[in-house]
Amino acid sequence: MTVTAEFPFIKVTIDTRGLQSLARRAVGNIAVVGSTGGFGDAEPGVPLQIGDEADARKHLANLDKGAIADHGKSAGPLYHAVRAALLQDPAPSRVYAVATGTRDGTPGPDGEPAAPVPDYGAALAAAAALPVQFVCLAGEVDPAQLELLKNHVDDVSKAGSARMGVAMVDPDLAVGDATFAAAANSAYTQVKSDSSRMILVAARVKVDNGRPAFDVAAAVTGAIAGFPPHASVLMKPVREVRIPLEGQFTGSEIKELAEAFIIPVIDPELIPGEGLFLGSGRCYTTDTQRLYVDVVRVLDHIEFLLKAGLIGAIGDTRIDRLGMQGLRSRIDGILSPLVGSGIITEYTIDIPLLPILEAAEANRSPGQATTLTAARTERVVEVLLTVTYAGSVHFLDINLALKS
C-alpha cells in the first residue's frame, strides 16, 4: 500500500464549471441604409461592415484613392452617408452599410409613371438582426420614407434589439407663412415616436440637384454613437457638415426647434472658432418622460445588462431564502459598477418575497403564505428596482446683481 506523501502539503482544485462569459453590449454601433446609386459592389439587402473610408470606396463607390465624388457621378447617397459617419470624432464603434434595391414609386397625379425609389423596407428588414444601436437612411428627407425608419426602430426595439433612428429635416423645406420649426414639425409629425426611439435633426445645408449637399442625419448618427450612453448629446460636435452663413438658424429658430423636440445643428458664438454643434438633446417623441436621448440610451444599456447578467438565474435559482438572497447579490453585482463608473448615482433593490422567506413560517400572515405559494406555483418572482440617474446640465439660470 502506498501512503501519499504530505508534500506539497496543500492541494487546491479549481472548479471552473460555474464560470460564465461576461456579456457585453456595444453602445456605439450604427447601420446606414441607402442607395449606392449603382456604384460599388455592395449587394442589396446584404449588410457590410465598413471599417474605414477605403472600405467605403471599395464597396459603395467608384473612386480613386483619396478622391471625393460629387453626388451621382461616382458615388451614391450610401457612400456619402457612411463617409460622414466614419469621419466623426469620436467615431462610432462599428459602421454597417446596407444597400437598398429599388421599387416602383407612386405615380404622379396625372398617372405618369414615377421614378423608382429605394426599397428601404427590405433593407431595414435585413438590418433588423444587426448588433446596432442607431440606424439612419442615407440622404433621405421624405417624411413618408422616414416613417419606415420610425416603424423599424419601434418594432425591433419591442422585439428586444433596442435601437434609435436618426432622421433629418429637408433643408429646402417650404415653410410658407409658418416658421421653419412649425413647418418641420407639421411635415414630419408621422416620424415622431411614441417610445422616444427617433431623433430628428435640422440644418439648412445647401441642396445640390435636389439632394442635401451633406448628409446631416448620418453625421449626427456617427457623432452621437461615438459618446457613451450617459453623455448628453447637447453641444456635441458634428464634423464634415457645412452650413452657409445665410442658412444658419437664428436664436429664435433654435429655441423654436428645440421646443418642437427637433435638434438644430448650430454654430454658437460663445465657442471660439468655427464648428457645428448639436443645439438640443431631445428625442422626437410624444413621451416627455423619456425626452432626452441619453435617458433612452442609459435605460437600454441597463436593460441589456440586467437581462444578460440574470439569464443564468433562470432555471437554477430556487424560490427560497438563500435563492432570493443570491438573486439580490447578482443584481447588486450588475448595478454597483454603474455607480462606480458614474452612469447612475444610486439604486435600490426590492424583492417582495425575500422578507416573507426570511420570516419564520409560523410568523407568516395568511396573505404572505398565499403570496409565497402563488410565486412557487407560477415560478414567477417580482423584483422592483429604482435607479437614480443624474442628467447633465442643459440650462443655467444665472441672476447677476449690480451694486454700486
C-alpha positions in Angstrom: 0.0 0.0 0.0 1.3 3.4 -1.0 0.8 6.2 1.5 0.5 9.6 -0.1 3.3 12.0 0.9 2.4 15.2 2.7 4.2 17.3 0.1 3.1 19.7 -1.3 1.1 20.0 1.9 -1.9 21.8 0.4 -3.7 20.8 -2.8 -6.2 23.2 -4.4 -8.6 22.0 -7.1 -10.2 24.8 -9.1 -13.7 24.1 -10.4 -14.4 26.4 -13.4 -17.8 24.9 -14.2 -19.6 27.8 -12.6 -17.8 30.5 -14.6 -19.8 32.3 -17.3 -18.7 34.6 -20.0 -19.4 38.2 -19.3 -22.0 39.5 -21.7 -21.2 42.9 -23.1 -23.3 45.2 -25.2 -21.9 47.6 -27.8 -23.3 51.1 -27.4 -21.9 52.8 -30.5 -22.7 50.6 -33.5 -24.6 52.1 -36.3 -26.3 51.0 -39.6 -26.7 53.2 -42.6 -29.3 52.1 -45.1 -29.5 53.7 -48.6 -28.9 53.5 -52.3 -25.5 53.0 -53.8 -26.6 54.7 -56.9 -25.4 51.7 -58.9 -21.8 52.2 -57.8 -19.5 49.8 -55.9 -20.0 46.1 -55.4 -22.5 46.1 -52.4 -25.4 43.8 -53.0 -28.9 45.0 -52.0 -30.0 43.7 -48.6 -26.6 42.3 -47.7 -25.1 44.2 -44.7 -21.4 45.1 -44.9 -19.2 46.2 -42.0 -17.3 49.2 -43.2 -14.0 49.8 -41.3 -12.7 52.9 -42.9 -13.1 55.1 -45.9 -11.1 52.8 -48.1 -13.7 50.1 -47.4 -16.5 52.6 -48.3 -14.8 53.4 -51.6 -14.4 49.7 -52.4 -17.9 48.6 -51.7 -20.0 51.7 -52.2 -18.4 53.9 -54.9 -16.2 54.1 -58.0 -13.5 56.3 -56.7 -9.7 56.5 -56.9 -7.8 56.7 -53.6 -8.4 60.0 -51.9 -11.0 61.2 -54.4 -14.2 62.8 -53.2 -17.0 62.4 -55.7 -19.9 64.8 -56.4 -23.4 63.3 -55.8 -24.4 61.0 -58.6 -21.1 61.0 -60.5 -19.0 58.3 -58.8 -20.9 57.5 -55.6 -24.4 57.4 -54.4 -26.1 58.5 -51.1 -24.9 55.5 -49.2 -21.2 56.2 -49.7 -21.6 59.9 -48.7 -23.6 58.9 -45.6 -21.1 56.3 -44.4 -18.2 58.6 -45.0 -19.9 61.3 -42.9 -20.4 58.9 -40.1 -16.9 57.5 -40.2 -15.3 60.9 -40.0 -16.8 61.9 -36.7 -14.5 62.3 -33.7 -15.0 60.3 -31.6 -16.2 57.9 -34.2 -18.8 55.1 -33.9 -17.6 51.7 -32.8 -18.8 49.9 -35.9 -20.5 51.1 -39.1 -22.7 48.8 -41.2 -23.9 49.7 -44.6 -27.0 48.1 -46.1 -27.6 48.8 -49.7 -31.2 49.1 -50.9 -32.8 47.7 -54.0 -35.4 49.7 -55.9 -39.1 49.6 -56.2 -41.7 51.5 -58.2 -42.6 54.9 -56.9 -46.0 56.4 -56.5 -47.5 57.5 -59.9 -48.0 61.2 -60.4 -51.4 63.0 -60.2 -51.9 62.7 -63.9 -51.0 59.0 -64.0 -47.5 59.5 -65.3 -45.1 56.7 -64.2 -42.9 57.6 -61.2 -39.2 57.1 -61.0 -38.0 54.1 -58.9 -37.3 54.7 -55.3 -35.1 52.9 -52.8 -36.7 49.8 -51.3 -36.0 50.8 -47.7 -38.4 48.2 -46.3 -36.4 45.2 -47.5 -33.1 46.8 -46.5 -34.4 47.7 -43.0 -35.6 44.1 -42.6 -32.1 42.9 -43.4 -30.7 45.3 -40.8 -33.0 44.1 -38.0 -30.6 41.4 -36.9 -27.5 43.7 -36.8 -26.0 44.5 -33.4 -26.5 48.2 -33.8 -27.9 50.9 -31.6 -28.6 53.6 -34.3 -30.0 53.5 -37.8 -30.4 56.2 -40.4 -31.4 56.4 -44.1 -28.8 57.8 -46.4 -29.6 61.2 -47.7 -33.4 60.7 -47.2 -35.6 63.6 -46.2 -39.0 62.4 -47.4 -41.3 62.0 -44.3 -43.1 59.1 -45.9 -39.9 57.2 -46.3 -38.6 58.2 -42.8 -41.8 56.8 -41.3 -40.5 53.4 -42.4 -37.4 54.1 -40.2 -39.6 55.0 -37.3 -41.6 51.8 -37.6 -38.4 49.8 -37.8 -36.8 51.1 -34.7 -40.1 50.9 -32.7 -40.8 47.3 -33.8 -37.2 46.0 -33.5 -36.8 47.6 -30.1 -40.0 46.0 -28.8 -38.7 42.6 -30.0 -35.6 43.0 -27.8 -33.0 44.7 -30.1 -33.1 48.3 -28.7 -32.1 51.0 -31.1 -32.8 54.6 -32.2 -33.3 56.1 -35.6 -31.9 59.5 -36.7 -33.5 61.5 -39.5 -33.0 64.9 -41.0 -35.4 67.7 -42.0 -35.4 68.7 -45.6 -33.1 71.8 -45.6 -35.1 73.1 -48.6 -38.4 72.7 -46.7 -41.1 75.1 -47.9 -42.4 77.0 -44.9 -44.9 79.4 -46.3 -46.3 81.7 -43.6 -45.1 79.4 -40.8 -41.8 79.4 -39.0 -39.2 76.7 -40.0 -39.8 74.8 -36.8 -43.6 74.8 -37.2 -43.3 73.7 -40.8 -40.9 71.0 -39.9 -42.9 69.7 -37.0 -46.0 69.6 -39.2 -44.3 67.9 -42.1 -42.6 65.2 -40.0 -45.2 64.6 -37.4 -45.7 61.0 -38.5 -42.0 60.4 -37.8 -42.5 61.2 -34.1 -42.1 58.1 -32.0 -44.3 57.3 -29.0 -41.4 55.3 -27.5 -38.8 58.0 -27.9 -36.9 56.0 -30.5 -36.5 58.8 -33.1 -34.1 61.7 -33.3 -34.9 64.5 -35.8 -32.2 67.0 -36.7 -32.3 70.1 -38.8 -29.6 72.0 -40.6 -30.1 74.3 -43.7 -27.2 72.9 -45.7 -27.0 73.6 -49.5 -29.1 71.5 -51.8 -27.5 70.1 -55.0 -29.7 68.6 -57.7 -32.5 68.1 -55.2 -30.3 66.4 -52.6 -28.7 67.9 -49.5 -25.0 68.6 -50.0 -24.2 67.0 -46.7 -25.9 64.0 -45.0 -26.7 65.6 -41.7 -28.5 62.6 -40.3 -25.6 60.3 -40.9 -23.1 62.7 -39.5 -25.2 63.2 -36.3 -25.7 59.4 -36.1 -21.9 58.9 -36.0 -21.4 61.8 -33.6 -23.9 60.5 -31.1 -22.7 56.9 -31.3 -19.1 58.0 -30.5 -20.1 59.0 -27.0 -21.1 56.8 -24.0 -24.8 56.3 -23.3 -24.9 58.7 -20.3 -23.3 61.6 -22.2 -25.8 64.2 -23.2 -25.8 64.9 -26.9 -26.2 68.6 -26.3 -23.3 70.7 -27.6 -21.5 67.7 -29.1 -19.6 68.5 -32.3 -20.7 67.5 -35.7 -18.0 67.2 -38.3 -17.9 67.1 -42.1 -21.0 69.3 -42.4 -21.0 72.8 -43.7 -23.8 75.3 -43.4 -23.7 78.6 -45.3 -23.9 81.7 -43.2 -27.3 82.7 -44.6 -28.6 79.3 -43.8 -27.7 79.2 -40.1 -30.6 79.3 -37.6 -31.4 82.5 -35.6 -31.7 82.4 -31.9 -35.5 82.3 -32.0 -35.4 79.5 -34.6 -33.0 77.5 -32.4 -35.4 77.9 -29.4 -38.5 77.0 -31.5 -36.8 73.9 -33.0 -35.8 72.7 -29.5 -39.3 73.3 -28.2 -40.6 71.2 -31.1 -38.2 68.4 -30.0 -36.1 68.9 -33.2 -32.3 69.1 -32.7 -30.8 72.1 -34.6 -27.3 72.0 -35.8 -25.7 75.3 -34.8 -22.5 77.3 -34.8 -22.7 79.1 -31.4 -20.9 82.4 -31.0 -19.8 81.5 -27.5 -17.5 78.7 -28.7 -14.2 80.1 -30.2 -13.5 79.3 -33.8 -15.8 77.7 -36.3 -17.6 74.5 -35.7 -21.1 72.9 -35.7 -22.7 71.5 -32.6 -26.0 69.9 -31.6 -28.2 72.6 -30.2 -30.5 70.4 -28.2 -30.6 66.9 -26.7 -34.2 65.8 -27.1 -35.8 62.9 -28.9 -38.5 63.5 -31.4 -41.2 61.9 -29.2 -44.6 62.1 -27.7 -43.4 60.8 -24.4 -42.0 63.6 -22.3 -41.0 61.2 -19.5 -38.2 59.9 -21.8 -37.5 63.2 -23.5 -33.7 63.1 -23.7 -31.5 60.9 -25.9 -29.1 59.9 -23.1 -32.0 58.8 -20.9 -33.2 56.3 -23.6 -29.7 55.1 -24.2 -29.0 54.5 -20.5 -32.3 52.7 -20.0 -31.5 50.4 -23.0 -28.0 49.8 -21.6 -29.2 48.9 -18.1 -32.0 46.7 -19.5 -29.4 44.7 -21.5 -27.1 44.3 -18.6 -29.9 43.0 -16.3 -31.1 40.5 -18.9 -27.6 39.3 -19.7 -26.5 39.2 -16.1 -29.6 37.4 -14.8 -30.1 34.8 -17.5 -28.0 32.4 -15.5 -30.5 32.6 -12.7 -33.3 31.2 -14.8 -34.0 27.6 -14.1 -31.3 27.5 -11.4 -32.2 29.9 -8.6 -34.7 28.4 -6.1 -37.6 30.3 -4.6 -36.3 30.1 -1.0 -34.4 32.4 1.3 -30.9 31.5 0.0 -32.1 31.7 -3.6 -33.6 35.1 -3.2 -30.6 36.4 -1.3 -28.4 35.1 -4.1 -30.6 36.8 -6.7 -30.3 40.1 -4.8 -26.5 39.7 -4.9 -26.5 39.1 -8.6 -28.4 42.3 -9.2 -26.2 44.2 -6.9 -23.2 43.0 -8.8 -24.7 44.3 -12.0 -25.7 47.7 -10.8 -22.9 48.6 -8.4 -20.3 49.0 -11.2 -22.7 51.5 -12.9 -22.5 53.7 -9.8 -18.7 53.4 -9.7 -18.5 54.5 -13.4 -20.8 57.4 -12.9 -23.6 56.2 -15.2 -26.1 56.2 -12.3 -25.9 57.8 -8.8 -27.6 55.1 -6.7 -30.2 52.3 -6.8 -32.4 50.2 -4.6 -33.4 46.6 -4.9 -36.7 45.3 -3.5 -37.7 41.6 -3.8 -41.1 41.4 -2.1 -40.7 37.6 -1.5 -37.4 38.0 0.5 -38.9 39.4 3.8 -41.5 36.6 3.7 -38.9 33.9 3.2 -36.7 35.5 6.0 -39.6 35.3 8.5 -40.2 32.0 10.3 -43.0 30.0 8.7 -45.1 30.2 11.9 -44.9 34.0 11.9 -46.1 34.5 8.3 -49.6 36.0 7.8 -52.2 34.2 5.6 -51.6 36.8 2.9 -47.8 36.2 2.9 -48.3 32.5 2.8 -50.7 32.9 -0.2 -48.2 35.2 -2.0 -45.3 32.7 -1.5 -47.5 29.7 -2.6 -48.5 31.6 -5.8 -44.9 32.5 -6.6 -43.8 28.9 -6.2 -46.7 27.6 -8.2 -46.3 30.0 -11.1 -42.5 30.1 -10.8 -42.6 34.0 -11.0 -40.5 36.3 -8.9 -41.1 40.0 -8.8 -38.1 42.4 -8.5 -38.6 46.1 -8.1 -35.6 48.3 -9.0 -35.2 52.0 -8.5 -32.3 53.7 -10.3 -31.3 57.3 -9.8 -29.9 59.0 -12.9 -28.2 62.4 -12.8 -28.6 64.1 -16.1 -26.2 66.7 -17.4 -26.8 70.5 -17.1 -28.7 71.8 -20.2 -29.5 75.3 -18.9 -28.0 77.6 -16.4 -30.2 80.3 -14.9 -27.8 83.0 -13.6 -29.1 86.1 -11.7 -26.5 88.9 -11.9 -27.0 91.8 -9.4 -25.2 95.0 -10.0 -24.4 97.1 -6.9 -22.7 100.5 -6.6 
